[in-house]
Amino acid sequence: MAAYYFGVYHWRRRFRSVASATGMMCLAALFRRRWSLGSTALAAALAIGATARGIRALSRVLSPPPWTIERYKYNALAARLPLGESECVLDVGCGTGRSLVGLAPHLPSSATVLGLDVFDDRVILGNAPGLARRNAAIAGLDAMPIEGDGTCLPIASGSVDTVAACRVLHDLPAASIDPALRELHRVCGTDGVIGVLELPLTPEGVDADPESYWRERVLDAGFETERLDRVDRRGRDDQYVLLIARPT
């Protein structure tokens, strides 16, 4: 059985929450042992609150679980992209390799697969090229992780057949969205295609409908939208935005 590890998202903030809850429980135990009956009641209430907070914090640490992958969303993206015909595929924002693993079953063994990321371990614990390569290899994919900025891709112009951007563009500052999409346009071949799978979000500070926002950004970067769909998010009431576009 494949043993993936994709790291813990937002690990510093989440671990601080766990540490805070643990501290509250220790304080409650101290109150209970050393002070009066009234303080014991206060300690019990404090312990209950700390336990509830600790459970919530731990659930966030394991959301998503570092060893699992939600294949359905990558399958939805792959079903709309010509991956089987692609000689060179670029996964922008590959991180620790979730999207590489998700797309692996749909990629031909002959394809050159590039995974680009800034590999910032302040956001994902363990985020590094080696971990992305390891997870991809477990999925049977020989991927080449590249450390770089999405607004200045270290990739030759017109060299990529298919670009996948899975849940990454909304994390960029609003001012970086257009330069990043123009870079995707630059590296796409004449018959290239991009697939954008996005949360129903826009970058911080942008107040717009996500579907319209991403369509306009892609259009301004020189692409023509070929398909725009919504994909249900399992366990959530909202949906992913899935956009397929080609250079004009």
C-alpha positions in Angstrom: 0.0 0.0 0.0 1.3 3.5 -1.0 2.6 5.4 2.0 2.3 9.1 1.1 3.2 12.0 3.3 2.0 15.4 2.1 2.9 17.5 5.1 0.7 19.6 7.5 -0.9 22.7 6.1 -0.5 26.0 8.1 1.4 24.0 10.6 2.8 26.9 12.7 -0.7 28.4 13.4 -2.2 25.0 14.0 0.5 23.8 16.3 0.3 27.0 18.3 -3.4 26.3 18.8 -2.6 22.8 20.1 0.1 24.2 22.4 -2.3 26.8 23.7 -5.0 24.2 24.5 -2.4 21.9 26.2 -1.3 24.9 28.4 -4.9 25.6 29.4 -5.4 21.9 30.4 -2.2 22.0 32.5 -3.4 25.2 34.2 -6.7 23.6 34.9 -5.0 20.6 36.5 -2.9 23.0 38.7 -6.0 24.9 39.9 -7.7 21.6 40.8 -4.8 20.3 42.9 -3.9 23.4 44.8 -6.9 25.6 45.5 -10.4 25.6 47.0 -13.6 23.9 46.0 -14.6 27.0 44.1 -11.4 27.0 42.2 -11.8 23.3 41.5 -15.1 24.1 39.8 -13.4 26.8 37.8 -10.6 24.4 36.9 -13.2 21.8 35.7 -14.8 24.4 33.4 -11.4 25.5 32.2 -10.5 21.9 31.5 -13.7 21.3 29.5 -13.1 24.4 27.4 -9.4 23.5 26.9 -10.3 19.9 25.8 -12.8 21.1 23.3 -10.3 23.6 22.0 -7.7 21.0 21.8 -9.9 18.6 19.8 -10.7 21.3 17.3 -7.0 22.2 17.0 -6.0 18.6 16.4 -8.8 18.2 13.8 -7.4 21.2 11.9 -3.9 19.7 12.0 -5.3 16.6 10.3 -7.4 18.5 7.7 -6.5 17.4 5.2 -4.8 14.3 6.6 -1.1 14.4 5.6 -1.3 10.9 4.2 -4.5 11.0 2.1 -5.4 12.5 -1.3 -8.9 13.5 -2.6 -8.6 11.9 -6.0 -12.0 13.0 -7.2 -11.0 16.6 -7.8 -7.9 15.7 -9.7 -9.9 13.2 -11.7 -12.3 15.9 -12.6 -9.5 18.2 -13.8 -7.7 15.3 -15.7 -11.0 14.4 -17.5 -11.1 17.8 -19.1 -7.4 18.0 -20.1 -5.6 16.2 -23.0 -3.1 14.7 -20.7 -2.8 11.4 -22.6 -1.5 13.4 -25.7 0.9 15.7 -23.7 4.6 15.3 -24.1 5.4 18.0 -21.4 3.2 18.7 -18.4 3.7 21.5 -15.9 2.1 21.3 -12.4 2.3 24.8 -11.0 2.2 24.9 -7.2 2.9 21.2 -6.8 3.9 21.6 -3.1 4.6 18.2 -1.6 3.1 16.4 -4.5 -0.6 16.0 -3.9 -1.5 17.2 -7.4 1.3 15.2 -9.0 0.0 12.1 -7.3 -3.6 13.0 -8.3 -2.7 13.4 -11.9 -0.3 10.5 -12.2 -2.8 7.8 -13.3 -3.8 10.0 -16.3 -0.3 10.8 -17.6 1.5 8.7 -20.2 4.8 7.2 -19.1 6.6 9.0 -21.9 5.6 12.5 -20.7 8.1 14.9 -19.1 6.5 16.1 -15.9 7.6 19.3 -14.2 6.4 20.3 -10.7 7.0 24.0 -9.8 6.7 25.5 -6.4 8.5 28.0 -4.1 8.7 25.1 -1.6 8.0 27.4 1.4 8.0 25.2 4.5 6.6 28.0 6.6 3.2 27.1 5.1 3.4 23.3 4.7 5.6 21.3 7.1 8.2 19.4 5.1 7.5 21.3 1.8 10.6 20.5 -0.3 11.5 19.2 -3.8 12.6 15.9 -2.4 9.2 15.2 -0.8 7.4 16.1 -4.0 9.7 13.8 -6.0 9.2 11.0 -3.5 5.4 11.1 -3.4 5.3 11.3 -7.2 7.6 8.3 -7.5 5.4 6.2 -5.1 2.6 7.0 -7.6 4.7 5.7 -10.4 5.6 9.1 -11.8 9.1 10.4 -12.6 8.6 14.0 -11.9 11.1 16.8 -11.9 10.5 19.4 -9.1 11.7 22.9 -9.9 12.0 25.6 -7.3 10.8 28.9 -8.7 8.3 31.8 -8.7 5.1 31.6 -10.7 5.6 35.1 -12.0 9.0 34.3 -13.5 9.0 30.7 -14.6 12.4 29.1 -15.2 11.0 27.3 -18.2 11.5 27.8 -22.0 8.8 29.7 -23.9 6.4 27.5 -25.9 7.8 24.3 -24.3 4.8 23.0 -22.4 1.7 21.1 -23.7 -0.4 21.1 -20.6 -0.4 23.3 -17.5 -2.3 22.4 -14.3 -2.8 24.9 -11.5 -4.5 23.2 -8.6 -5.7 25.4 -5.7 -2.7 27.7 -6.0 -3.5 30.9 -7.8 -5.8 32.3 -5.0 -2.8 32.2 -2.6 -0.9 34.7 -4.7 -1.1 38.4 -4.0 -3.7 40.0 -6.3 -1.0 42.0 -8.0 0.8 38.7 -9.0 -2.1 37.0 -10.6 -1.9 38.6 -14.0 1.9 38.2 -14.3 1.7 34.6 -13.3 -1.0 33.8 -15.9 1.0 35.7 -18.5 3.9 33.4 -17.7 1.7 30.4 -18.2 0.7 31.8 -21.5 4.4 32.3 -22.4 5.4 28.7 -21.6 2.4 27.1 -23.3 2.9 25.8 -26.8 0.8 27.0 -29.7 -1.7 24.1 -29.1 -1.2 24.2 -25.3 -3.9 24.2 -22.7 -4.2 25.2 -19.1 -6.4 23.7 -16.4 -7.2 25.8 -13.3 -8.8 24.1 -10.3 -9.6 26.7 -7.7 -11.4 27.1 -4.4 -14.4 29.4 -4.6 -12.1 32.2 -3.4 -10.4 35.2 -4.8 -7.1 36.7 -3.6 -7.1 38.7 -0.4 -8.5 42.2 -0.9 -10.5 41.2 -4.1 -14.3 41.4 -3.8 -15.6 39.6 -6.9 -17.5 36.5 -7.9 -14.8 33.7 -8.2 -16.1 32.3 -11.4 -16.2 35.7 -13.2 -12.9 36.8 -11.6 -10.9 33.8 -12.8 -12.5 33.9 -16.3 -11.5 37.6 -16.6 -7.9 37.0 -15.4 -7.4 34.2 -17.8 -8.8 36.2 -20.7 -6.6 39.2 -19.9 -3.5 36.9 -19.9 -4.2 36.0 -23.5 -6.2 32.8 -23.1 -9.6 31.8 -24.5 -11.9 29.9 -22.1 -12.8 26.6 -23.5 -14.8 25.3 -20.6 -15.9 26.5 -17.2 -17.4 24.1 -14.7 -18.2 23.7 -11.0 -17.1 20.6 -9.1 -18.8 19.7 -5.8 -16.4 19.7 -2.8 -17.1 16.6 -0.7 -18.2 17.3 2.7 -18.7 21.0 1.9 -21.6 23.1 0.6 -19.6 25.1 -1.9 -17.9 24.0 -5.2 -14.5 24.2 -6.9 -14.2 26.4 -10.0 -12.7 24.4 -12.9 -11.5 26.3 -15.9 -9.9 25.0 -19.1 -8.4 27.5 -21.5 -6.1 27.8 -24.5 -3.8 30.5 -25.8 -5.4 32.7 -28.4 
